[in-house]
Amino acid sequence: MARVWGRLAWAGALLLSAAALAQSTDTVNIAPRTAPRRVEEPQPLLRVDTSLVLLPVHVTNALGGPVTDLGRESFRILEDGIGQTISSFCNEDTPVSIGLLFDSSGSMRGKMEKTAETATAFFQAANPQDEFFLVQFNDRARMVVPFTQDASAMFARLSHTKPYGRTSLVDAVFLALQQIKKGRYSRRALVILSDGGDNWSRHSVRELKEALLESDVLVYAMGIFEPAGTKRLSAEERNGPALLNELTEQSGGRHFPVSAVDQLPAISRTISRELHNEYVLGFYSTNPARDGKYRNLSVKLAAPDGQQLRISFRRGYYAPAE
């Protein structure tokens, strides 16, 4: 009973204080909240509680160059096989948050100098407002340069890298997916520089694929592989191309197999151009269910004048859930 009376007394004191404050002649100035600045760039495909889905799409020609002059009528979207109406459409160069994943395992010996040059070419082709972070991986994945717009800091770190140890590629992608969430831009991508394979990660490939399905991140890869017949490859090296193909295709990015390190700088510039030239197609799903289930997406392209064009896009998304 004493505890109850104590609580009543405390509540009464609060009411008396509020009444006294209401009778005070002092003026209280409350600054109005500033409305958030409207962001004009399109938001990427996300698992969000809205019926609007925004789907990034990349189109390239037979030579791998970006195609940027297509109109809304050139695209058709299907969700689980059902056609959708494109309600919004844009194509513009906006900044990107990018994670560079750099393989420094022992199998990269003899390739490090050219691989560092590749990173330099990639930074030079970037948008000046782009931001980057660097993950290196061998026996373990490490965040060595957090988000920065200073490309020289990235290159300085790469130029002093010494290759050793095994390859924890899957763990490196997991680490990068966590870091990319801190990016300031809605367009986000990971770029992997590796000779393929994984033989030391704690996470499984299956876990990584599930994490990629939940993310809105494009994955690009430059797979630096030994020419066929040059040496006896390990199981991890043999499986490397397939792994990079799976990760990039699922995310809507691309894998560029590299047979000679001299190809790397040109390929890095191609990736940079693709990242900054994408279409964003928006549609309101005809499926009203808010069941949190995965929905498969397909994009059909009507190429003008019979051109041979390549299209890449995210293969699906999770519906909103109640």
MODA-V111972 format. One record per residue. PSI is psi in radians with two decimals (none if undefined). OMEGA is omega as a letter, one per 20 degrees, with the letter a starting at -180 (999 if undefined). Layout:
PSI_OMEGA / PSI_OMEGA
This chain:
-0.68_r / -0.66_r / -0.69_r / -0.81_r / -0.63_r / -0.75_r / -0.67_r / -0.69_r / -0.70_r / -0.74_r / -0.70_r / -0.66_r / -0.67_r / -0.71_r / -0.72_r / -0.67_r / -0.71_r / -0.71_r / -0.71_r / -0.67_r / -0.66_r / -0.55_a / -0.13_a / 2.51_r / -0.05_r / 2.50_r / 2.33_r / 2.06_a / 2.14_r / 2.03_a / 2.31_r / 2.56_r / 2.40_r / 2.26_r / 2.42_r / 2.46_a / 2.29_a / 2.24_r / 2.10_a / -0.42_a / 2.56_a / 2.56_r / 2.58_a / 3.10_r / 2.15_a / 2.79_r / 1.73_a / 2.88_a / 1.14_r / 2.73_a / -0.13_r / 2.23_r / 2.27_r / 2.13_a / 1.98_r / 2.40_a / 2.34_r / 2.38_r / 2.26_r / 2.73_r / -3.04_a / -0.41_a / -0.02_r / 0.05_r / 2.58_a / 2.49_r / 2.06_a / 0.13_a / 0.41_r / 2.66_r / 3.04_a / -0.63_a / -0.22_a / -0.18_a / 2.59_r / 2.27_a / 2.36_r / 2.32_r / 2.05_a / 0.67_r / -0.04_a / 2.25_a / 2.50_a / 2.64_r / 2.18_r / 1.98_a / -0.34_r / 2.64_a / 2.29_r / 2.79_r / 1.86_a / 2.77_r / 1.90_r / 2.77_a / 2.75_a / 2.49_r / 2.14_a / 2.33_r / 2.17_r / 2.15_a / 2.00_a / 2.05_a / 2.04_r / 0.51_r / 2.96_a / -0.48_a / -0.12_r / 0.07_r / 2.38_a / -0.09_a / -0.10_a / -0.74_a / -0.83_a / -0.57_r / -0.66_r / -0.67_r / -0.61_r / -0.80_r / -0.69_r / -0.78_r / -0.64_r / -0.79_r / -0.66_a / -0.51_a / -0.03_a / 2.86_r / 2.40_a / -0.41_a / -0.08_r / 2.67_r / 2.63_a / 2.72_r / 2.83_a / 2.19_r / 2.20_r / 2.57_r / 2.39_r / -1.86_r / -0.46_r / 2.79_r / 2.37_a / 2.43_r / 1.93_a / -0.44_r / 1.96_r / -3.12_a / 2.29_r / 2.74_r / 0.11_r / 1.67_a / -0.48_a / -0.56_r / -0.65_r / -0.83_a / -0.67_r / -0.68_r / -0.77_a / -0.65_a / -0.28_a / 0.23_a / 2.32_r / 2.17_a / 2.41_r / 2.84_r / -2.95_a / -2.94_a / 2.04_r / 1.07_a / -0.81_a / -0.76_r / -0.62_r / -0.71_r / -0.70_r / -0.84_r / -0.74_a / -0.62_r / -0.58_r / -0.75_a / -0.65_a / -0.38_r / -0.38_a / -0.03_a / 2.61_a / -0.30_a / 2.69_a / -0.51_r / 2.18_a / 2.46_a / 2.65_r / 2.43_r / 2.08_a / 2.25_r / 1.87_a / 2.79_r / 0.27_r / 2.83_r / 2.84_r / 2.27_r / 0.31_a / 0.19_a / 2.59_r / -0.60_r / 2.72_r / 2.82_r / -0.65_r / -0.78_r / -0.69_a / -0.72_r / -0.70_r / -0.70_r / -0.67_r / -0.63_r / -0.58_a / -0.31_a / 3.01_r / 0.68_a / 2.26_r / 2.46_r / 2.16_r / 2.67_r / 2.47_r / 1.82_a / 1.98_a / 1.67_a / 2.65_r / 2.41_r / 2.55_a / 2.31_r / -0.03_a / -0.51_r / 2.94_r / 2.10_a / 2.55_r / 2.95_r / -0.68_a / -0.72_r / -0.66_r / -0.61_a / -0.17_a / -0.89_a / -0.74_a / -0.71_r / -0.82_r / -0.62_r / -0.79_a / -0.82_a / -0.74_a / -0.75_a / -0.72_a / -0.61_a / -0.27_a / 0.07_r / -2.71_a / 2.65_r / 2.25_r / 1.72_r / 2.38_a / 2.10_r / -0.31_r / 2.31_a / -0.37_r / -0.31_r / -0.29_a / -0.87_a / -0.72_r / -0.69_r / -0.67_r / -0.64_r / -0.64_r / -0.78_r / -0.75_r / -0.74_r / -0.72_r / -0.70_a / -0.49_a / 0.12_r / 1.56_a / 2.65_r / 2.55_r / 1.99_a / 2.24_r / 2.43_r / 2.71_r / 2.05_a / 2.43_r / -0.12_r / 1.91_a / -0.14_a / 2.30_r / 1.22_a / 0.01_r / 0.22_a / 2.76_r / 2.37_r / 2.29_a / 2.42_r / 2.57_r / 2.45_r / 2.19_r / 2.45_a / 2.22_r / 1.68_a / 2.28_r / 2.48_r / 0.52_r / 0.40_a / 2.61_r / 1.76_a / 2.60_r / 2.37_a / 2.40_r / 2.48_a / 2.88_r / 2.44_a / -0.02_r / -3.10_a / 2.88_r / 2.29_r / 2.72_r / 2.67_r / 2.59_r / none_999
